[in-house]
Amino acid sequence: MRTISFLSGALCGAAVGAVAILLLAPTSGSEMRKSVMVKVDHIIDRERKNTS
């Protein structure tokens, strides 16, 4: 029972945190998506170079 309580609390906390981040972000949704895509592409390129 304690494990279920902990997991449900963690999930609720993560959901509240995600909503807060989206509401308080200084950029618009489209700008944020572009920024995330650029960072993801950079990480993927870096990992490809490391594995080669």
Secondary structure, DSSP 4 states (H G I P E B T S, - for coil): -HHHHHHHHHHHHHHHHHHHHHHH-SS-HHHHHHHHHHHHHHHHHHHHHHH-
